[in-house]
Amino acid sequence: MFDATRVRGNRSVRSLRPGALLRGAILVLLIALVPLAKAQTIVPNAHLTNELTPWEVFVSSAPDPVGGGAAPTWVAGPDIFDSPDSGSALVRIATNAPAANAASGIGQCVEFTSPTAIDFLNYGMAFRVPAATTLEGSLSATVEIRLFSGGDCSGFISGGTQAQTLAPGAVLPDTWYRIGDTSFVPSGAPVMAASAEIRGYLRQTGVFPSQSDYAINLDHFVLVLNSTTPVGLIHFDVE
């Protein structure tokens, strides 16, 4: 399932038509009353608050072309919710040739509290393309999930990816988008998993790049086991 949603602040750009403010306020109140223990993202530092840790550098390796570029960094802005107390990750990739599937970005291993039977999961991230990044379809913003039977991301079970090509008409510069899958079913489900690796990165598509260096911002990563909607990502549209 592919889900790419343009967002501004903490609501969809399609929201709040005239006459809907009262209904919207009621929905916000109901959301606020939902216990936070339910369906929270389990990714440490999912909002990239004040630092990049525990996120680490991720680059592609053989048999794919080896990815490269400047090391990822934490930046105070932009932030998907315009929070002065948070920030985002700035990831880059060096492109000297149209090397399809070369990738560069960030990733981390997420240890579960205990081995968990997984029927499906919800994963995703937000990305923003700076105006200085050329949109010609040579790159895609990609989020990836990989499940493992053992701790410390050992014993690969299954995985999936969602991506958005950075091309004119597909995305706008300086605009936040979300990509992900709210109901990813791992191969052989249900599967017993003890950890997962989540990655966010730039990937070359094979189209000839017009720049030698590209950058995007990543924020608000989601990983929720056996539930579709993390409370922290609820937003509403009203008719």
Helices and strands as residue ranges (DSSP letters): E 5-8, E 11-12, H 21-32, E 56-59, E 73-75, E 88-94, E 103-118, E 121-128, E 139-150, E 154-165, E 176-184, E 191-204, E 213-225, G 231-233
